Amino acid sequence: MADSSPPQPLEDFNEWYNNLLLIDEADKILQAAGGLAILQKIADIIWAPDTPQLRRRFALSLTHRHHKLYPRERMVATGSVTEPSSDMDPRIVPSAWTSAGRPYEWQRVADPDSSSVQPPEDEIINELLKIVGDPGIPGSLGQALGLSLAPSEGPEGHIWWEETIMATRQHISTTRLPAALPKTWYQTAWVMRDTEVGYVLASCLGCHHHG
Protein backbone atom coordinates (compact mmCIF):
# COMPACT_ATOMS: atom_id res chain seq x y z
CA MET A 1 0.00 0.00 0.00
CA ALA A 2 1.11 3.57 -0.65
CA ASP A 3 2.83 5.32 2.22
CA SER A 4 0.29 7.09 4.44
CA SER A 5 2.72 9.11 6.52
CA PRO A 6 4.77 12.23 5.76
CA PRO A 7 8.37 11.60 4.68
CA GLN A 8 10.84 11.44 7.55
CA PRO A 9 12.50 13.61 8.51
CA LEU A 10 9.81 16.11 7.51
CA GLU A 11 12.46 18.84 7.26
CA ASP A 12 13.63 17.21 4.01
CA PHE A 13 10.20 16.97 2.41
CA ASN A 14 10.14 20.58 1.21
CA GLU A 15 13.27 20.08 -0.90
CA TRP A 16 11.72 17.10 -2.66
CA TYR A 17 8.34 18.81 -3.08
CA ASN A 18 9.89 22.01 -4.46
CA ASN A 19 11.39 19.96 -7.28
CA LEU A 20 8.09 18.49 -8.46
CA LEU A 21 6.93 19.63 -11.88
CA LEU A 22 5.11 22.88 -12.43
CA ILE A 23 1.56 22.52 -13.69
CA ASP A 24 2.35 23.50 -17.28
CA GLU A 25 5.32 21.10 -17.35
CA ALA A 26 3.15 18.20 -16.15
CA ASP A 27 0.40 19.07 -18.64
CA LYS A 28 2.92 19.19 -21.50
CA ILE A 29 4.09 15.66 -20.69
CA LEU A 30 0.51 14.40 -20.46
CA GLN A 31 -0.45 15.92 -23.81
CA ALA A 32 2.65 14.48 -25.48
CA ALA A 33 1.68 11.03 -24.15
CA GLY A 34 -1.78 11.24 -25.69
CA GLY A 35 -3.84 13.43 -23.38
CA LEU A 36 -7.39 12.20 -22.90
CA ALA A 37 -6.71 9.01 -24.88
CA ILE A 38 -4.00 7.82 -22.48
CA LEU A 39 -6.14 8.83 -19.49
CA GLN A 40 -8.97 6.69 -20.88
CA LYS A 41 -6.58 3.75 -21.34
CA ILE A 42 -5.41 4.01 -17.74
CA ALA A 43 -8.96 4.44 -16.44
CA ASP A 44 -10.18 1.37 -18.33
CA ILE A 45 -7.58 -0.70 -16.46
CA ILE A 46 -7.63 0.67 -12.93
CA TRP A 47 -11.42 1.13 -12.90
CA ALA A 48 -12.34 -1.97 -14.88
CA PRO A 49 -15.83 -3.36 -14.09
CA ASP A 50 -14.38 -6.25 -12.10
CA THR A 51 -12.23 -4.04 -9.82
CA PRO A 52 -13.35 -3.09 -6.28
CA GLN A 53 -15.84 -0.22 -6.14
CA LEU A 54 -13.72 1.38 -3.42
CA ARG A 55 -11.17 2.27 -6.11
CA ARG A 56 -13.62 4.94 -7.23
CA ARG A 57 -12.41 7.01 -4.27
CA PHE A 58 -9.44 8.02 -6.42
CA ALA A 59 -8.96 10.36 -9.35
CA LEU A 60 -6.11 10.44 -11.83
CA SER A 61 -4.30 13.73 -11.28
CA LEU A 62 -1.41 15.84 -12.53
CA THR A 63 1.51 15.58 -10.11
CA HIS A 64 2.71 19.15 -9.65
CA ARG A 65 3.82 21.56 -6.98
CA HIS A 66 2.02 24.67 -5.82
CA HIS A 67 3.65 27.20 -3.51
CA LYS A 68 7.26 26.94 -2.38
CA LEU A 69 7.54 25.03 0.89
CA TYR A 70 9.96 25.69 3.73
CA PRO A 71 11.37 23.14 6.21
CA ARG A 72 8.71 21.14 8.08
CA GLU A 73 5.91 22.36 5.82
CA ARG A 74 3.56 20.35 3.65
CA MET A 75 0.48 21.34 1.62
CA VAL A 76 -2.64 20.71 3.74
CA ALA A 77 -6.27 21.28 2.73
CA THR A 78 -8.73 22.33 5.43
CA GLY A 79 -12.14 22.65 3.85
CA SER A 80 -11.79 24.68 0.66
CA VAL A 81 -8.40 26.21 1.54
CA THR A 82 -5.07 24.47 0.86
CA GLU A 83 -1.92 26.04 2.29
CA PRO A 84 1.52 25.19 3.70
CA SER A 85 1.32 23.84 7.24
CA SER A 86 3.56 22.22 9.84
CA ASP A 87 0.55 20.92 11.82
CA MET A 88 0.95 17.21 12.68
CA ASP A 89 -2.71 16.68 13.67
CA PRO A 90 -3.47 12.93 13.22
CA ARG A 91 -6.64 13.91 11.38
CA ILE A 92 -4.47 15.13 8.50
CA VAL A 93 -4.16 12.32 5.94
CA PRO A 94 -2.57 12.09 2.48
CA SER A 95 -4.81 13.19 -0.37
CA ALA A 96 -2.50 13.00 -3.41
CA TRP A 97 0.25 10.56 -4.40
CA THR A 98 2.86 10.25 -7.11
CA SER A 99 2.59 7.29 -9.47
CA ALA A 100 4.97 5.44 -7.14
CA GLY A 101 2.63 5.99 -4.18
CA ARG A 102 4.54 8.77 -2.38
CA PRO A 103 2.19 11.34 -0.80
CA TYR A 104 2.73 15.00 -1.64
CA GLU A 105 -0.50 16.70 -0.50
CA TRP A 106 -2.69 16.18 2.57
CA GLN A 107 -6.14 17.08 3.85
CA ARG A 108 -7.79 17.38 7.24
CA VAL A 109 -10.64 14.87 7.68
CA ALA A 110 -13.18 14.03 10.37
CA ASP A 111 -12.34 10.30 10.46
CA PRO A 112 -8.81 9.31 9.37
CA ASP A 113 -9.77 5.62 9.66
CA SER A 114 -12.58 5.86 7.10
CA SER A 115 -12.15 3.56 4.10
CA SER A 116 -12.87 6.54 1.83
CA VAL A 117 -9.57 8.27 2.71
CA GLN A 118 -7.16 5.33 2.81
CA PRO A 119 -4.06 5.45 0.54
CA PRO A 120 -3.90 3.46 -2.71
CA GLU A 121 -3.37 -0.28 -2.43
CA ASP A 122 -0.18 -1.75 -3.91
CA GLU A 123 -2.21 -3.37 -6.70
CA ILE A 124 -3.49 -0.08 -8.11
CA ILE A 125 -0.05 1.55 -7.81
CA ASN A 126 1.56 -1.36 -9.67
CA GLU A 127 -1.09 -1.21 -12.41
CA LEU A 128 -0.52 2.51 -12.82
CA LEU A 129 3.27 2.18 -12.94
CA LYS A 130 3.07 -0.46 -15.69
CA ILE A 131 1.44 2.12 -17.95
CA VAL A 132 3.08 5.41 -16.99
CA GLY A 133 6.63 4.25 -16.31
CA ASP A 134 9.23 5.17 -13.71
CA PRO A 135 8.48 8.59 -12.12
CA GLY A 136 12.20 9.02 -11.57
CA ILE A 137 12.79 9.37 -15.32
CA PRO A 138 12.53 13.05 -16.35
CA GLY A 139 9.81 13.56 -18.93
CA SER A 140 8.10 10.24 -18.26
CA LEU A 141 4.34 10.11 -17.85
CA GLY A 142 5.04 8.60 -14.43
CA GLN A 143 6.63 11.88 -13.40
CA ALA A 144 3.52 13.85 -14.41
CA LEU A 145 0.57 11.65 -13.44
CA GLY A 146 -0.49 10.19 -10.11
CA LEU A 147 -3.55 9.64 -7.94
CA SER A 148 -5.57 11.81 -5.61
CA LEU A 149 -8.71 11.41 -3.54
CA ALA A 150 -11.59 12.25 -5.86
CA PRO A 151 -13.34 15.50 -4.96
CA SER A 152 -16.95 15.37 -3.81
CA GLU A 153 -19.72 15.89 -6.33
CA GLY A 154 -20.53 19.55 -6.94
CA PRO A 155 -23.70 21.05 -8.38
CA GLU A 156 -24.82 19.48 -11.65
CA GLY A 157 -22.73 20.64 -14.59
CA HIS A 158 -20.04 22.22 -12.38
CA ILE A 159 -16.40 21.26 -11.87
CA TRP A 160 -14.02 22.06 -9.02
CA TRP A 161 -11.77 25.05 -9.61
CA GLU A 162 -8.52 25.91 -7.80
CA GLU A 163 -7.46 29.54 -7.68
CA THR A 164 -4.19 30.79 -6.23
CA ILE A 165 -3.55 33.63 -3.77
CA MET A 166 0.16 34.23 -4.03
CA ALA A 167 0.45 36.67 -1.11
CA THR A 168 -0.83 34.11 1.41
CA ARG A 169 0.49 30.95 -0.33
CA GLN A 170 -3.03 29.55 -0.51
CA HIS A 171 -5.21 28.07 -3.15
CA ILE A 172 -8.96 28.12 -2.84
CA SER A 173 -11.36 25.50 -4.22
CA THR A 174 -14.79 26.48 -5.48
CA THR A 175 -17.26 25.03 -7.98
CA ARG A 176 -17.75 26.65 -11.38
CA LEU A 177 -19.41 26.01 -14.68
CA PRO A 178 -16.76 25.23 -17.33
CA ALA A 179 -18.09 28.11 -19.44
CA ALA A 180 -17.20 30.52 -16.61
CA LEU A 181 -13.52 29.58 -16.49
CA PRO A 182 -10.87 32.08 -17.62
CA LYS A 183 -9.24 31.90 -21.04
CA THR A 184 -6.27 29.78 -19.98
CA TRP A 185 -6.51 26.93 -17.50
CA TYR A 186 -5.48 23.30 -16.99
CA GLN A 187 -7.42 20.13 -16.35
CA THR A 188 -5.78 18.58 -13.30
CA ALA A 189 -7.91 15.63 -12.11
CA TRP A 190 -10.11 13.06 -13.83
CA VAL A 191 -12.55 10.34 -12.72
CA MET A 192 -14.40 7.57 -14.53
CA ARG A 193 -18.03 8.43 -15.30
CA ASP A 194 -19.78 5.23 -16.38
CA THR A 195 -17.33 4.13 -19.10
CA GLU A 196 -15.69 7.44 -20.00
CA VAL A 197 -13.07 9.44 -18.14
CA GLY A 198 -13.86 13.11 -17.53
CA TYR A 199 -12.20 16.00 -15.72
CA VAL A 200 -13.52 17.14 -12.34
CA LEU A 201 -10.84 19.64 -11.30
CA ALA A 202 -9.20 22.55 -13.11
CA SER A 203 -6.53 25.01 -12.04
CA CYS A 204 -5.65 28.55 -12.95
CA LEU A 205 -2.84 29.62 -15.22
CA GLY A 206 -1.25 31.34 -12.22
CA CYS A 207 -0.38 27.93 -10.83
CA HIS A 208 2.63 27.81 -13.15
CA HIS A 209 4.20 30.86 -11.45
CA HIS A 210 4.74 29.14 -8.10
CA GLY A 211 8.38 28.18 -8.39
ABEGO torsion letter per residue (X at the ends): XBBABBBOBAAAAAAAAAABBBAAAAAAAAAAAGEAAAAAAAAAAAABAABBAAAAABBBBBBBBBBBBBBGBBBBBBEABBBBBABABAABBBABBBAAGBBABBBBBABAABAAABBBBAAAAAAAAAAAEBAABBGBAAAABBBBBBBBBBBBGBBBBBBBBAAAGBBBBBBBBAAABBABBBBABBBBBEABBBBABBBBAAAAAAX
